[in-house]
Amino acid sequence: MAEAAKFDLNDDSVVVIVGTGAGGGVLANELAQKGVKVVALEAGGRYLPEDYINDEWESFGQLAWTDPRTTSGDWRVAKDFSGLPAWIVKAVGGTSIHWAGASLRFQDHEWKALTNYGAVEGANLLDWPIDAAEMAPWYDRAEAKLGVAGVGGRPRLPGNNNYKVFEAGAHALGYKEVHTGNMAINSVDYDGRISCQQTGFCFQGCKWGAKWSSAYTDIPRGEATGNLEVRDHAHAARILHDDSGKVTGVEYFDKDGNLQMQKARVVCVAGNSFESPRLLLNSASAMFPDGLANSSGQVGRNYMRHMTGSVYATFEKPVKMWRGTTMAGIVRDEARHDPARGFVGGYELETLSLGLPFMAAFLNPGGWGRSFTTALDAYENMAGMWIVGEDMPQETNRVTLSEVKDQWGLPVANVNFSDHANDIAMRSHAYAQGEAIYKAVGATRVFPTPPYPSTHNLGTNRMSERPEDGVVNKHGQSHDIANLFVSDGSQFTTGAAENPTLTIVALAIRQADYIAGQMTAQAI
């Protein structure tokens, strides 16, 4: 195996990528495979499957981004989890360590939400500048990379008890598209990784490597080319530029707390929908007083987190929902666009199990009292599902710089979010359907639970055809600065109903092709 690369701080021929998750990690490998020199900066440490911990709170302490953040708006998170607007990972591999693995393509209509839904009052809808036909070949490549079960001739995973309860209830209601999901978890040995061992700690990092994560696939493969250097514990502070407005490199704090500056030919921001706009805003200068790539004023705006919620139910007999994959099945029938239901867009119902420690933190049906303790007493007899649907982009749902500073003295992200009326109508419909699924198979009690700190962070640097409507073009290239790219879920124009990782990966593979071509042509 090639010695891991080391590039000089003054080497201005490299591509610097900030973040190593599903976007940044894949982009780094794809570029390295094409012979492009890459320096990836990762704020967190490096952990591999043998380091992961099968214990919810201990794992959270190991992996979660717990640096300060602030929140505002009328969402429950601002009240109950004010410092934790999202549960994302601070480590090499990013949140691809924690994700459940659900890998679904956007539906055709979701690429053109404004056209298909029409103007929705209070929503800042926009059509993506790309569509399903253009993305199909990139989705093919992403599914092959991730080894998605249920497509490409790969069998789906088996259903656990939580799924069997869910499936029986869904069929009783007449739902048709019910299965164990298109998951980036090996159902058979694939790509040098073993098949799922059904341990049930998917959110804590897969100790078997059966679930795809850039931490142990794309990152080491990129390093093996000799073209990728990953610097962990490297916290990006600001992106610098020259008098012509081209970006020239990234300042970052290294593991010893020293400020370093890595020169760059191209800079790609992949720190998710909080850290990416925060970095652009913290990079304001005399030439760019409102932050980089922000001539439109759209950096940080249109934050989406998916319309979410959960439904848990207790039964007469044990379910033991924690056995097997955390997200073990899906109902897709409600993912269609059907305004007759009282909202635009659609939602998925996906099985979910949380362990007792997280249940105690997040369930809370009516506070700490008898209803809560009896719910936990019935944990063994409980089944659970998660709701995920398209939420509306709103200009006022946004990331701005907080007055609070982090350990480096940099303003942290403030996340302002309030539900749109469409989100509320969709959640009410989904709660009713989720409850009906469980009641159809004899649930004794049903608990609709409010949204958790979300991990589906989308928008804030959105793609747009016209520069005035967004931050980046159809390749994730900033409208304002040709050699500055956004490479994560923050470039999403709208959120669609589907879990976003597959689309983030497909966009990263496509972006690597574009960047390499532009570099060869000397256009950037």
C-alpha positions as CSV (number, residue, x, y, z in Angstrom):
1,M,0.0,0.0,0.0
2,A,1.3,3.4,-0.9
3,E,2.7,5.6,1.9
4,A,0.0,8.1,2.9
5,A,0.6,11.4,1.1
6,K,2.0,14.5,2.8
7,F,1.6,17.8,1.0
8,D,3.4,21.0,1.8
9,L,1.3,23.9,3.2
10,N,2.6,26.0,0.3
11,D,1.6,23.5,-2.4
12,D,-1.0,25.5,-4.2
13,S,-1.8,22.7,-6.7
14,V,-4.0,20.7,-4.3
15,V,-7.7,20.6,-3.8
16,V,-8.6,21.3,-0.2
17,I,-11.8,19.6,1.0
18,V,-13.3,20.6,4.4
19,G,-15.1,17.6,5.8
20,T,-14.8,13.9,5.2
21,G,-18.4,12.6,5.3
22,A,-20.6,11.2,2.5
23,G,-19.9,14.3,0.4
24,G,-16.3,15.2,1.3
25,G,-15.0,11.7,1.8
26,V,-16.4,10.4,-1.5
27,L,-15.2,13.5,-3.4
28,A,-11.7,13.1,-1.9
29,N,-11.4,9.5,-3.1
30,E,-12.9,10.1,-6.5
31,L,-10.5,13.0,-7.2
32,A,-7.5,11.0,-5.8
33,Q,-8.4,8.1,-8.1
34,K,-8.2,10.5,-11.0
35,G,-4.7,11.6,-10.0
36,V,-5.7,14.9,-8.4
37,K,-3.8,15.8,-5.2
38,V,-6.2,16.3,-2.2
39,V,-5.8,17.6,1.3
40,A,-8.9,16.8,3.4
41,L,-9.4,18.7,6.7
42,E,-11.5,17.0,9.3
43,A,-12.4,18.7,12.6
44,G,-12.7,15.4,14.5
45,G,-10.6,12.4,15.3
46,R,-10.2,9.1,13.5
47,Y,-12.0,6.0,14.5
48,L,-12.4,2.6,12.8
49,P,-14.8,-0.2,13.3
50,E,-12.7,-1.7,16.1
51,D,-13.0,1.6,18.0
52,Y,-16.8,2.0,17.8
53,I,-18.8,1.5,21.0
54,N,-22.0,-0.6,21.2
55,D,-23.4,1.7,23.9
56,E,-25.6,4.7,23.0
57,W,-24.4,7.4,25.4
58,E,-20.7,6.3,25.3
59,S,-20.8,6.3,21.6
60,F,-22.5,9.7,21.5
61,G,-19.6,11.0,23.6
62,Q,-17.1,9.5,21.2
63,L,-18.5,10.6,17.9
64,A,-21.0,13.5,18.2
65,W,-20.3,17.1,17.4
66,T,-20.8,18.6,20.8
67,D,-19.0,22.0,20.1
68,P,-21.4,24.8,21.1
69,R,-24.2,25.9,18.8
70,T,-27.2,28.0,19.5
71,T,-30.8,27.8,18.3
72,S,-33.9,29.9,17.9
73,G,-37.3,29.6,16.4
74,D,-40.5,27.7,17.5
75,W,-39.2,24.2,16.9
76,R,-39.0,21.8,19.9
77,V,-35.3,21.5,19.5
78,A,-34.7,25.1,20.5
79,K,-36.5,24.4,23.8
80,D,-35.4,20.9,24.7
81,F,-32.0,20.5,23.0
82,S,-30.9,24.1,22.5
83,G,-27.2,23.3,22.1
84,L,-27.9,20.2,19.8
85,P,-29.8,21.3,16.7
86,A,-28.6,18.1,15.0
87,W,-26.9,14.9,15.9
88,I,-24.0,14.9,13.5
89,V,-20.6,13.2,13.8
90,K,-17.3,14.9,14.4
91,A,-14.8,12.3,13.0
92,V,-13.2,11.1,9.8
93,G,-16.1,9.7,7.9
94,G,-18.5,12.3,9.3
95,T,-22.1,11.4,9.8
96,S,-21.7,8.4,7.4
97,I,-20.5,6.6,10.6
98,H,-23.9,7.3,12.3
99,W,-26.4,7.1,9.4
100,A,-28.9,4.2,9.3
101,G,-28.1,3.3,5.7
102,A,-31.3,4.1,3.9
103,S,-30.5,4.8,0.3
104,L,-33.4,6.0,-1.8
105,R,-33.4,7.9,-5.1
106,F,-35.4,11.1,-5.4
107,Q,-38.6,10.7,-7.3
108,D,-38.9,12.5,-10.6
109,H,-41.3,15.2,-9.4
110,E,-39.1,16.1,-6.5
111,W,-36.4,17.6,-8.7
112,K,-38.9,20.3,-9.8
113,A,-40.8,21.2,-6.7
114,L,-41.8,24.7,-7.7
115,T,-43.1,23.5,-11.1
116,N,-44.9,20.5,-9.6
117,Y,-46.2,22.0,-6.3
118,G,-46.8,25.5,-7.5
119,A,-46.0,28.5,-5.3
120,V,-46.6,27.6,-1.7
121,E,-47.2,30.6,0.6
122,G,-44.4,31.2,3.0
123,A,-42.1,28.7,1.2
124,N,-39.1,29.6,-0.9
125,L,-39.5,26.7,-3.4
126,L,-37.2,26.4,-6.4
127,D,-36.6,23.8,-9.1
128,W,-33.3,22.0,-9.0
129,P,-31.1,22.9,-12.1
130,I,-30.8,19.1,-12.7
131,D,-33.3,16.3,-13.1
132,A,-33.8,12.6,-12.7
133,A,-32.6,11.7,-16.2
134,E,-29.3,13.6,-15.7
135,M,-28.8,12.0,-12.2
136,A,-29.6,8.4,-13.2
137,P,-26.1,7.3,-14.2
138,W,-24.6,9.0,-11.1
139,Y,-27.2,7.2,-8.9
140,D,-26.1,3.9,-10.6
141,R,-22.5,4.6,-9.6
142,A,-23.5,5.7,-6.1
143,E,-25.6,2.5,-5.5
144,A,-22.7,0.3,-6.7
145,K,-20.2,2.2,-4.4
146,L,-22.5,1.8,-1.4
147,G,-23.5,-1.7,-2.2
148,V,-27.2,-0.8,-1.8
149,A,-29.3,-3.9,-1.0
150,G,-32.5,-4.2,-3.1
151,V,-30.9,-2.8,-6.3
152,G,-28.2,-3.9,-8.7
153,G,-29.1,-7.6,-8.2
154,R,-28.2,-7.4,-4.5
155,P,-30.9,-9.0,-2.2
156,R,-32.6,-7.1,0.4
157,L,-31.9,-7.6,4.1
158,P,-34.1,-10.0,6.2
159,G,-36.9,-8.5,8.3
160,N,-36.6,-8.4,12.1
161,N,-39.5,-8.5,14.5
162,N,-39.9,-4.7,14.4
163,Y,-40.3,-5.0,10.6
164,K,-42.7,-7.9,10.8
165,V,-45.1,-5.9,13.0
166,F,-44.8,-2.9,10.8
167,E,-45.3,-4.9,7.6
168,A,-48.4,-6.7,8.9
169,G,-50.0,-3.4,9.9
170,A,-49.1,-1.7,6.7
171,H,-50.6,-4.5,4.6
172,A,-53.7,-4.4,6.8
173,L,-54.1,-0.8,5.7
174,G,-53.7,-1.7,2.1
175,Y,-50.2,-0.3,1.6
176,K,-48.4,-1.9,-1.3
177,E,-44.8,-0.7,-1.4
178,V,-43.6,-2.3,1.9
179,H,-40.2,-3.9,2.1
180,T,-36.9,-4.0,4.1
181,G,-35.6,-1.0,2.3
182,N,-32.8,-0.1,-0.1
183,M,-30.0,0.0,2.5
184,A,-26.3,0.6,2.2
185,I,-25.8,-2.4,4.4
186,N,-24.4,-5.6,2.9
187,S,-27.0,-8.3,2.7
188,V,-24.3,-10.6,1.3
189,D,-20.5,-10.1,1.4
190,Y,-19.7,-7.2,-1.0
191,D,-16.7,-5.1,-1.9
192,G,-14.4,-6.6,0.6
193,R,-16.9,-6.1,3.5
194,I,-18.8,-8.8,5.3
195,S,-22.6,-9.1,5.4
196,C,-24.8,-7.6,8.2
197,Q,-24.5,-9.4,11.5
198,Q,-27.8,-7.9,12.8
199,T,-26.1,-6.5,15.9
200,G,-28.5,-3.5,16.1
201,F,-26.1,-0.6,16.9
202,C,-26.2,0.9,13.4
203,F,-26.2,4.5,14.8
204,Q,-23.1,3.8,16.8
205,G,-20.9,3.0,13.9
206,C,-21.0,-0.5,12.3
207,K,-18.4,-2.7,14.1
208,W,-18.5,-5.2,11.2
209,G,-18.1,-2.7,8.4
210,A,-21.2,-4.1,6.7
211,K,-22.8,-0.7,6.5
212,W,-21.1,1.7,4.1
213,S,-19.2,4.6,5.6
214,S,-16.5,6.8,3.9
215,A,-14.4,6.2,7.1
216,Y,-13.4,2.7,6.1
217,T,-14.1,2.6,2.3
218,D,-13.4,5.8,0.4
219,I,-11.0,7.5,2.7
220,P,-8.4,4.6,3.0
221,R,-8.8,3.9,-0.8
222,G,-8.1,7.5,-1.6
223,E,-5.1,7.4,0.7
224,A,-3.8,4.2,-1.0
225,T,-3.4,6.2,-4.3
226,G,-0.8,8.4,-2.7
227,N,-2.9,11.5,-3.8
228,L,-4.9,12.0,-0.6
229,E,-3.8,13.4,2.8
230,V,-6.3,13.5,5.6
231,R,-5.5,15.8,8.5
232,D,-7.7,15.0,11.5
233,H,-8.3,17.4,14.4
234,A,-8.0,20.2,11.8
235,H,-10.7,22.8,12.4
236,A,-11.2,25.1,9.4
237,A,-11.4,28.7,10.5
238,R,-11.7,30.7,7.2
239,I,-11.2,30.5,3.5
240,L,-8.8,33.1,2.0
241,H,-8.8,34.7,-1.4
242,D,-6.6,37.0,-3.6
243,D,-7.3,40.4,-5.1
244,S,-9.0,38.9,-8.1
245,G,-11.5,37.1,-5.8
246,K,-10.2,33.6,-6.4
247,V,-9.9,31.5,-3.2
248,T,-6.3,30.7,-2.4
249,G,-6.4,28.3,0.6
250,V,-7.9,27.5,4.0
251,E,-6.8,28.6,7.4
252,Y,-7.3,25.9,10.1
253,F,-6.4,25.2,13.7
254,D,-4.3,22.0,13.9
255,K,-4.4,19.4,16.7
256,D,-2.0,21.5,18.8
257,G,-4.2,24.6,18.4
258,N,-1.8,26.3,16.0
259,L,-3.3,28.3,13.1
260,Q,-2.1,26.9,9.8
261,M,-2.8,27.9,6.2
262,Q,-3.0,25.3,3.5
263,K,-2.8,26.8,0.0
264,A,-5.1,25.4,-2.6
265,R,-6.0,25.5,-6.3
266,V,-9.6,24.6,-5.5
267,V,-11.5,24.6,-2.2
268,C,-14.6,22.4,-1.5
269,V,-16.7,22.9,1.5
270,A,-18.4,19.7,2.9
271,G,-19.0,20.4,6.6
272,N,-22.8,19.9,6.4
273,S,-25.6,22.5,6.5
274,F,-24.4,24.2,9.6
275,E,-20.6,24.2,9.4
276,S,-20.5,24.9,5.6
277,P,-22.4,28.2,5.7
278,R,-20.7,29.1,9.0
279,L,-17.3,28.8,7.3
280,L,-18.4,30.9,4.3
281,L,-19.9,33.5,6.6
282,N,-16.8,33.5,8.9
283,S,-14.7,34.1,5.7
284,A,-16.1,37.6,5.1
285,S,-13.6,40.1,3.9
286,A,-13.4,43.7,2.5
287,M,-14.1,42.3,-1.0
288,F,-16.9,39.9,0.3
289,P,-18.3,41.7,3.3
290,D,-21.3,39.4,3.6
291,G,-19.2,36.2,3.5
292,L,-17.9,34.2,0.5
293,A,-20.3,33.1,-2.3
294,N,-23.0,35.2,-0.8
295,S,-23.8,37.9,-3.4
296,S,-27.3,36.6,-3.4
297,G,-27.7,36.8,0.3
298,Q,-28.7,33.1,0.3
299,V,-25.8,31.6,2.2
300,G,-27.3,30.1,5.4
301,R,-30.9,30.4,4.2
302,N,-33.5,27.8,3.3
303,Y,-32.4,25.4,6.0
304,M,-34.3,22.1,5.8
305,R,-34.2,19.2,8.3
306,H,-37.0,17.0,6.9
307,M,-40.4,16.7,8.4
308,T,-39.8,14.1,11.1
309,G,-41.5,12.5,14.1
310,S,-41.9,8.9,15.5
311,V,-44.6,6.6,16.4
312,Y,-44.0,3.9,19.0
313,A,-46.6,1.3,20.1
314,T,-46.8,-1.4,22.8
315,F,-48.2,-4.9,22.3
316,E,-49.4,-7.8,24.5
317,K,-46.3,-9.8,23.5
318,P,-42.6,-9.1,23.2
319,V,-41.3,-7.5,20.0
320,K,-37.7,-6.9,21.0
321,M,-37.4,-4.2,18.3
322,W,-33.7,-3.6,19.1
323,R,-32.7,-6.9,17.5
324,G,-31.4,-6.5,13.9
325,T,-30.8,-3.4,11.8
326,T,-31.9,-0.2,13.4
327,M,-33.9,0.9,10.3
328,A,-35.3,-2.4,9.1
329,G,-38.1,-1.6,6.7
330,I,-40.0,1.1,4.8
331,V,-43.5,2.0,3.6
332,R,-43.2,4.2,0.5
333,D,-46.9,4.6,-0.5
334,E,-47.2,8.0,1.1
335,A,-44.1,9.4,-0.6
336,R,-46.2,10.5,-3.6
337,H,-47.2,14.0,-4.3
338,D,-51.0,14.2,-3.7
339,P,-52.3,17.6,-2.5
340,A,-55.7,16.0,-1.8
341,R,-54.2,14.9,1.5
342,G,-53.9,18.6,2.5
343,F,-50.2,19.2,1.8
344,V,-47.6,19.1,-1.0
345,G,-44.9,16.5,-1.2
346,G,-44.9,13.2,0.6
347,Y,-43.3,11.1,3.3
348,E,-41.8,7.8,4.1
349,L,-42.5,5.6,7.1
350,E,-39.4,3.7,8.2
351,T,-38.9,1.3,11.2
352,L,-36.7,2.6,14.0
353,S,-35.6,1.3,17.3
354,L,-33.9,3.3,20.0
355,G,-32.2,1.7,23.0
356,L,-33.5,2.6,26.5
357,P,-31.0,5.4,27.2
358,F,-32.1,7.3,24.1
359,M,-35.7,6.4,24.6
360,A,-35.5,8.0,28.0
361,A,-34.1,11.2,26.5
362,F,-36.3,11.4,23.4
363,L,-39.6,9.7,24.0
364,N,-41.2,11.9,26.7
365,P,-44.9,11.4,26.0
366,G,-46.3,14.1,28.3
367,G,-43.4,14.5,30.6
368,W,-41.9,12.5,33.5
369,G,-44.9,10.7,35.0
370,R,-46.7,7.4,35.1
371,S,-47.4,7.4,31.3
372,F,-43.7,7.8,30.7
373,T,-42.5,5.2,33.1
374,T,-45.1,2.6,32.1
375,A,-44.0,3.2,28.5
376,L,-40.4,2.4,29.4
377,D,-41.6,-0.6,31.4
378,A,-43.1,-2.0,28.3
379,Y,-39.9,-1.5,26.3
380,E,-39.6,-5.2,25.4
381,N,-43.1,-5.2,23.9
382,M,-42.6,-2.0,21.9
383,A,-42.3,-1.5,18.1
384,G,-41.3,1.8,16.6
385,M,-41.2,3.8,13.3
386,W,-39.8,7.1,12.1
387,I,-41.5,9.5,9.8
388,V,-39.4,11.4,7.2
389,G,-40.9,13.7,4.7
390,E,-40.3,16.7,2.5
391,D,-40.2,20.0,4.4
392,M,-40.6,23.4,2.9
393,P,-37.5,25.6,2.4
394,Q,-38.1,29.0,4.1
395,E,-35.8,32.0,3.8
396,T,-36.2,32.6,7.5
397,N,-35.1,29.1,8.5
398,R,-31.5,29.8,8.4
399,V,-28.0,29.5,9.8
400,T,-26.4,32.8,10.9
401,L,-23.3,33.6,13.1
402,S,-24.1,33.5,16.8
403,E,-22.7,35.8,19.4
404,V,-21.3,32.7,21.1
405,K,-17.7,31.7,20.2
406,D,-16.1,28.3,20.0
407,Q,-12.8,27.2,21.6
408,W,-10.9,28.9,18.7
409,G,-12.7,32.2,19.2
410,L,-14.8,31.8,16.1
411,P,-18.6,32.6,16.0
412,V,-20.6,29.4,16.1
413,A,-23.7,28.6,14.0
414,N,-27.1,29.8,15.2
415,V,-29.8,27.7,13.7
416,N,-33.2,29.3,13.4
417,F,-36.1,27.0,12.4
418,S,-39.9,27.1,12.6
419,D,-42.2,24.6,11.0
420,H,-44.1,25.6,7.8
421,A,-47.9,24.9,7.8
422,N,-47.2,22.3,5.2
423,D,-44.8,20.5,7.5
424,I,-47.4,20.5,10.3
425,A,-50.2,19.1,8.1
426,M,-47.9,16.4,6.7
427,R,-46.8,15.4,10.2
428,S,-50.4,15.2,11.5
429,H,-51.3,12.9,8.5
430,A,-48.2,10.7,9.1
431,Y,-48.9,10.4,12.8
432,A,-52.5,9.2,12.0
433,Q,-51.2,6.7,9.5
434,G,-48.5,5.4,11.8
435,E,-50.9,4.9,14.6
436,A,-53.4,3.2,12.3
437,I,-50.6,0.7,11.2
438,Y,-50.0,-0.4,14.8
439,K,-53.7,-0.4,15.8
440,A,-54.4,-2.7,12.9
441,V,-52.2,-5.3,14.5
442,G,-53.5,-5.0,18.0
443,A,-51.4,-2.2,19.7
444,T,-52.4,-1.7,23.3
445,R,-51.0,1.9,23.4
446,V,-49.6,4.2,20.7
447,F,-47.1,7.1,21.3
448,P,-46.6,9.7,18.6
449,T,-43.4,11.5,19.6
450,P,-42.1,14.8,18.4
451,P,-39.0,15.3,16.2
452,Y,-35.5,14.5,17.6
453,P,-32.4,16.6,16.9
454,S,-32.3,15.9,13.2
455,T,-29.4,14.5,11.2
456,H,-30.9,15.3,7.8
457,N,-29.5,18.8,7.5
458,L,-30.2,20.2,4.0
459,G,-30.1,23.5,2.2
460,T,-28.3,26.7,3.4
461,N,-26.1,26.8,0.2
462,R,-28.6,25.8,-2.4
463,M,-28.2,25.0,-6.1
464,S,-29.9,27.4,-8.5
465,E,-30.0,28.1,-12.2
466,R,-29.8,31.9,-11.6
467,P,-27.1,33.3,-9.3
468,E,-29.6,35.5,-7.5
469,D,-31.6,32.6,-6.3
470,G,-29.0,30.5,-4.6
471,V,-25.3,29.9,-3.8
472,V,-24.0,27.2,-6.3
473,N,-24.7,26.1,-9.8
474,K,-25.7,22.6,-10.9
475,H,-22.2,21.3,-10.2
476,G,-22.0,22.7,-6.7
477,Q,-19.6,25.4,-8.0
478,S,-20.3,28.8,-6.3
479,H,-21.9,31.3,-8.6
480,D,-19.5,34.0,-7.4
481,I,-16.1,32.2,-7.2
482,A,-15.2,29.6,-9.9
483,N,-12.7,27.7,-7.7
484,L,-15.0,27.4,-4.7
485,F,-17.4,24.4,-4.4
486,V,-20.0,23.1,-2.0
487,S,-19.9,19.3,-1.7
488,D,-22.5,18.3,0.9
489,G,-26.3,18.3,1.6
490,S,-26.2,22.1,2.0
491,Q,-26.4,22.4,-1.8
492,F,-29.8,20.8,-1.9
493,T,-32.4,23.0,-3.6
494,T,-35.3,21.2,-1.9
495,G,-35.3,18.2,0.4
496,A,-37.5,15.6,-1.2
497,A,-39.0,12.9,1.0
498,E,-36.0,10.5,0.8
499,N,-33.1,10.1,3.2
500,P,-30.4,12.3,1.5
501,T,-27.1,10.3,1.7
502,L,-27.4,8.5,-1.6
503,T,-28.0,11.8,-3.4
504,I,-25.1,13.4,-1.6
505,V,-22.8,10.6,-2.8
506,A,-24.2,10.7,-6.4
507,L,-23.6,14.5,-6.5
508,A,-20.1,14.0,-5.1
509,I,-19.1,11.5,-7.8
510,R,-20.5,13.8,-10.5
511,Q,-18.8,16.8,-9.0
512,A,-15.4,15.0,-9.0
513,D,-15.8,14.4,-12.7
514,Y,-16.5,18.1,-13.3
515,I,-13.7,19.4,-11.1
516,A,-11.1,17.1,-12.7
517,G,-12.3,18.2,-16.1
518,Q,-12.2,21.9,-15.2
519,M,-8.7,21.5,-13.8
520,T,-7.5,19.7,-16.9
521,A,-9.0,22.5,-19.1
522,Q,-7.3,25.1,-16.9
523,A,-10.7,26.7,-16.3
524,I,-10.1,26.6,-12.5
